[in-house]
Protein backbone atom coordinates (compact mmCIF):
# COMPACT_ATOMS: atom_id res chain seq x y z
CA UNK A 1 0.00 0.00 0.00
CA UNK A 2 2.81 2.42 0.84
CA UNK A 3 4.59 1.61 -2.43
CA UNK A 4 1.40 2.38 -4.34
CA UNK A 5 1.00 5.77 -2.62
CA UNK A 6 4.66 6.65 -3.30
CA UNK A 7 4.28 5.65 -6.95
CA UNK A 8 1.07 7.66 -7.36
CA UNK A 9 2.70 10.66 -5.65
CA UNK A 10 5.68 10.53 -8.02
CA UNK A 11 3.36 10.31 -11.04
CA UNK A 12 1.29 13.25 -9.77
CA UNK A 13 4.41 15.38 -9.19
CA UNK A 14 5.87 14.63 -12.62
CA UNK A 15 2.51 15.21 -14.35
CA UNK A 16 2.00 18.55 -12.61
CA UNK A 17 5.51 19.71 -13.59
CA UNK A 18 4.90 18.73 -17.22
CA UNK A 19 1.45 20.35 -17.34
CA UNK A 20 2.73 23.51 -15.66
CA UNK A 21 5.54 23.96 -18.21
CA UNK A 22 3.59 22.90 -21.31
CA UNK A 23 2.22 26.37 -22.33
CA UNK A 24 5.67 27.99 -22.40
CA UNK A 25 7.13 24.98 -24.24
CA UNK A 26 4.35 25.12 -26.84
CA UNK A 27 4.87 28.89 -27.28
CA UNK A 28 8.60 28.41 -27.82
CA UNK A 29 7.92 25.78 -30.48
CA UNK A 30 5.37 28.06 -32.21
CA UNK A 31 7.86 30.94 -32.24
CA UNK A 32 10.60 28.73 -33.64
CA UNK A 33 8.32 27.38 -36.38
CA UNK A 34 7.03 30.85 -37.27
CA UNK A 35 10.55 32.25 -37.56
CA UNK A 36 11.59 29.41 -39.86
CA UNK A 37 8.48 29.91 -42.02
CA UNK A 38 9.32 33.61 -42.45
CA UNK A 39 12.94 32.73 -43.26
CA UNK A 40 11.60 30.38 -45.94
CA UNK A 41 9.85 33.33 -47.61
CA UNK A 42 13.24 35.04 -47.93
CA UNK A 43 14.73 31.79 -49.21
CA UNK A 44 11.89 31.45 -51.73
CA UNK A 45 12.70 34.96 -53.02
CA UNK A 46 16.34 33.89 -53.37
CA UNK A 47 15.41 30.75 -55.31
CA UNK A 48 13.04 32.65 -57.62
CA UNK A 49 15.55 35.46 -58.11
CA UNK A 50 18.50 33.30 -59.10
CA UNK A 51 16.40 30.54 -60.66
CA UNK A 52 15.06 32.91 -63.30
CA UNK A 53 11.36 32.59 -62.43
CA UNK A 54 9.34 34.10 -65.25
CA UNK A 55 6.33 36.34 -64.60
CA UNK A 56 3.31 36.97 -66.78
CA UNK A 57 4.43 38.62 -69.98
CA UNK A 58 7.75 36.78 -70.16
CA UNK A 59 9.60 39.04 -67.71
CA UNK A 60 12.43 37.92 -65.41
CA UNK A 61 12.37 40.34 -62.46
CA UNK A 62 14.25 40.34 -59.20
CA UNK A 63 12.27 38.81 -56.32
CA UNK A 64 12.17 39.90 -52.71
CA UNK A 65 10.55 39.88 -49.30
CA UNK A 66 9.09 43.03 -47.74
CA UNK A 67 8.85 43.54 -43.98
CA UNK A 68 7.34 46.34 -41.92
CA UNK A 69 7.20 46.93 -38.17
CA UNK A 70 4.50 49.58 -38.48
CA UNK A 71 1.24 49.06 -36.61
CA UNK A 72 -0.62 50.88 -39.38
CA UNK A 73 -3.24 48.92 -41.33
CA UNK A 74 -2.63 48.18 -45.02
CA UNK A 75 -4.46 46.21 -47.71
CA UNK A 76 -2.37 43.90 -49.89
CA UNK A 77 -3.83 41.39 -52.31
CA UNK A 78 -7.25 41.62 -50.68
CA UNK A 79 -5.84 41.14 -47.16
CA UNK A 80 -6.32 44.03 -44.72
CA UNK A 81 -4.04 43.71 -41.70
CA UNK A 82 -1.48 45.50 -39.56
CA UNK A 83 1.66 45.96 -41.66
CA UNK A 84 3.83 44.24 -39.03
CA UNK A 85 1.73 41.08 -39.38
CA UNK A 86 2.35 40.73 -43.12
CA UNK A 87 5.31 39.35 -45.02
CA UNK A 88 5.05 40.24 -48.70
CA UNK A 89 6.80 38.10 -51.31
CA UNK A 90 7.11 40.31 -54.39
CA UNK A 91 8.49 40.60 -57.92
CA UNK A 92 10.43 43.86 -58.36
CA UNK A 93 8.82 45.26 -61.51
CA UNK A 94 9.45 46.30 -64.19
CA UNK A 95 11.97 43.52 -64.78
CA UNK A 96 15.54 44.73 -65.08
CA UNK A 97 14.73 48.26 -63.97
CA UNK A 98 12.93 47.75 -60.64
CA UNK A 99 13.81 50.05 -57.77
CA UNK A 100 14.87 47.30 -55.37
CA UNK A 101 11.94 47.96 -53.05
CA UNK A 102 8.35 46.77 -52.71
CA UNK A 103 5.81 48.98 -54.44
CA UNK A 104 2.09 48.30 -54.24
CA UNK A 105 0.88 45.83 -56.86
CA UNK A 106 4.13 43.84 -57.04
CA UNK A 107 3.09 41.11 -54.61
CA UNK A 108 3.33 37.50 -55.71
CA UNK A 109 2.11 36.12 -52.39
CA UNK A 110 1.23 37.61 -49.01
CA UNK A 111 1.78 35.75 -45.76
CA UNK A 112 -0.17 36.73 -42.64
CA UNK A 113 1.47 36.21 -39.26
CA UNK A 114 -1.21 34.75 -36.97
CA UNK A 115 -2.03 34.50 -33.24
CA UNK A 116 -0.88 37.98 -32.22
CA UNK A 117 2.72 37.36 -33.29
CA UNK A 118 4.47 40.25 -35.04
CA UNK A 119 7.60 41.52 -36.72
CA UNK A 120 8.66 43.76 -33.84
CA UNK A 121 11.97 45.17 -35.05
CA UNK A 122 13.89 45.69 -38.28
CA UNK A 123 17.63 46.28 -37.99
CA UNK A 124 20.62 46.64 -40.31
CA UNK A 125 24.39 46.97 -40.39
CA UNK A 126 26.52 48.70 -43.00
CA UNK A 127 30.06 50.01 -43.47
CA UNK A 128 29.38 52.92 -41.10
CA UNK A 129 27.31 51.10 -38.45
CA UNK A 130 28.84 47.76 -37.50
CA UNK A 131 26.35 47.24 -34.66
CA UNK A 132 22.63 46.72 -35.25
CA UNK A 133 20.76 49.93 -36.09
CA UNK A 134 17.04 49.48 -35.48
CA UNK A 135 15.65 52.80 -36.70
CA UNK A 136 13.77 51.77 -39.85
CA UNK A 137 10.11 50.94 -40.44
CA UNK A 138 10.36 49.03 -43.72
CA UNK A 139 12.93 46.58 -45.01
CA UNK A 140 13.22 44.87 -48.38
CA UNK A 141 15.50 41.95 -49.22
CA UNK A 142 15.75 41.26 -52.95
CA UNK A 143 17.67 38.83 -55.13
CA UNK A 144 18.58 39.65 -58.74
CA UNK A 145 19.60 37.08 -61.28
CA UNK A 146 22.15 35.62 -61.73
CA UNK A 147 23.74 36.53 -58.36
CA UNK A 148 22.80 34.78 -55.09
CA UNK A 149 23.72 37.91 -53.10
CA UNK A 150 21.02 39.77 -51.20
CA UNK A 151 20.34 43.43 -51.90
CA UNK A 152 18.97 44.96 -48.71
CA UNK A 153 17.13 48.28 -48.74
CA UNK A 154 15.27 50.31 -46.18
CA UNK A 155 12.67 53.01 -46.49
CA UNK A 156 13.89 55.71 -46.42
CA UNK A 157 16.82 54.40 -48.46
CA UNK A 158 20.11 54.77 -46.55
CA UNK A 159 22.39 53.12 -49.08
CA UNK A 160 24.03 49.71 -49.40
CA UNK A 161 23.58 47.50 -46.32
CA UNK A 162 25.72 44.58 -45.15
CA UNK A 163 23.03 42.65 -43.29
CA UNK A 164 19.45 42.81 -42.06
CA UNK A 165 17.84 41.36 -38.95
CA UNK A 166 14.11 40.76 -38.63
CA UNK A 167 12.87 40.26 -35.05
CA UNK A 168 9.82 38.05 -34.53
CA UNK A 169 7.99 38.32 -31.21
CA UNK A 170 5.13 36.45 -29.56
CA UNK A 171 2.44 38.35 -27.62
CA UNK A 172 3.82 36.89 -24.37
CA UNK A 173 7.20 38.60 -23.99
CA UNK A 174 8.58 36.12 -21.43
CA UNK A 175 9.15 33.56 -24.20
CA UNK A 176 11.71 35.79 -25.89
CA UNK A 177 12.36 36.67 -29.50
CA UNK A 178 13.80 34.97 -32.56
CA UNK A 179 15.84 36.63 -35.25
CA UNK A 180 16.15 36.12 -38.98
CA UNK A 181 19.46 37.50 -40.20
CA UNK A 182 20.08 38.00 -43.91
CA UNK A 183 23.63 38.79 -44.99
CA UNK A 184 24.52 40.54 -48.25
CA UNK A 185 26.34 37.34 -49.25
CA UNK A 186 22.93 35.63 -49.45
CA UNK A 187 23.23 33.62 -46.23
CA UNK A 188 20.01 33.38 -44.20
CA UNK A 189 20.20 32.44 -40.50
CA UNK A 190 17.60 31.92 -37.76
CA UNK A 191 18.87 32.49 -34.22
CA UNK A 192 17.66 33.04 -30.67
CA UNK A 193 20.27 35.75 -29.97
N, C-alpha and C positions, 0 to 999 in steps of 0.2 A: 504494500500500500504506500509506503514512504517513497519507494522508487518511482511509482506511478506519479505521485505528486511532484517529485523533483523533475521528472521528465516533462510533465505538463507545464510546470513553471518555466523550464528552459525554453520550451516551444513558444509559450506566451511572450517571454522576454524577447526572443529573436524575432517573432512576428511583429511585435509592436515597434521594434527598432526599424525593421524593413518598411513597415507601413508609414512610419513617421518620416522617413527619408525619401520615400517614393516620389512625392511631388517635385522636390528639387532635382532629383535624378532625372525625372521625365522632362523637366524644363531644360536641363542642360543638354539632353539628347536632342530636343526640338531645336534649340539654338544652334547646335553643331550641324544638324541636318539643313536648317535654313541657310546658314552661312555657306555650306557647300553647294546648295542649289543656286545661290546668287553667284558664287564663283563660276559655276558651270555656264551661266549666261555670258560672262566675260569670255570664257573658253570657247563658247559657241560663236561669239563674234570673231574670235581669233581664227577659228577653223573656217568660217565663211569668208573672212577677209583674205586669208592666204590660199584658200582652196578655190578661189575664183567662182564664187556662187553668183549666178546670173539672176538679175531681177527681170521683171516684166519689161519688155522693150529691148531685150538683149544687152542691158548695161551691166558692167562689172564694178560696182561701187565698193568703197571701204565700208566695213561694218563695225558697229560699236555698241557699247552699253552706256546708258545715261543714268546717273544717280542724282538725287536731290535730297537735302536734309531740311527742306522747307516744309512747314506745316500747312502751307496754303493748299487749297483744293484745285486740282486740274482735271481736265477731261482728255483722255488719250484713247483712241480706238474704241470709243463708246464706254469706257470705264471712267467714272468720276470718283476720285479718291484723293487723299492727302498725298502730296508729291513725294514725301519721304517713305511712303508705303508702296511706291511703284518702282520697278526696274524696267527700263525701256530698252529693248534690243532693236537697233535701228540700222538702216542703210543710209550712209552719208551721200545724199544726192545733191546735184547731179553727179553721176559717176565721173571720176577723174578730176573734178573741180569742186568737190564738196568742201565745206569750211571746217571740217574736223570736229564739229559739234552737232548735237541733236537740234533739229529744227522741227517744229510741228509738221506732221504729215509724213515723216520719214520712218515711222515705226514699222517694224516687221512683226514684232510680238511684244506684248506688254505683260509683265508678271506682277501680280499683286501680292504683297507681303501680308499674311493673315495674322489673326489672333493678337492684335495689338503690338506686334513686333514692328520695329522701324529701323531705317537707316538713320542713325543718330549723329554721325559725324563724318565729314569728308576732309581728308588731310592730304598733303603733298610734300615732297621734298624737291629741291632743284639745286643748281650750282651755288646759289646764294644761301639758301636755307637747307642745312644738312640735317636739321631736326624737323619733326613733323610740324607743319603749319596747318592749323585747322580753321582757317578763316574764309572758307568758300562755301557757297550754297549749292552749286551745281558742279558736277564732274562728269566728263566724258572720256571714255577709253575707246580708241578706235584702232583698227588694224587695216592697213592698206596692202594690197597685193604688190609685189610678191614677198614682202618682208614680214617676218613673224614678230617684229618689234611693235611695242605698244606706243601709240601717240596719245599722250594724256593732256587734256585741256580742261581749264576751269572757266567759269563765267562769273565775273569778267576774266578775260584771257590775260594771264600773267606770264606768258611765254612758255618755253620748252620745260617740261617737268621730268624729273628722274624717276619718281615713283608716286603712286597714289595708294591711300589706305581708306577703305570703306569700313565704318564701324557699324555692326549690327547689334541691336539691343532688344532684350525682352522687356515687357512691361514691369516685371519684378526685378528691380536693380540688383538684388542680392545674388543673383545667378552670375552676373558678370557680363562681359561683352566678348564678341568674337570679331576678328579683323580679317578682311580680305585685302591683301597687298598685291598690287600689280606694279611690276618693275618695267622700265622702258625697254629692257631686253626681251620682254614678252613673258617672263616668268610670272605665274600666278600662285600665291600662297595663302593658306587659311591658317590663322594662328589664334591662340588665346591671349597673347601678350602683344 
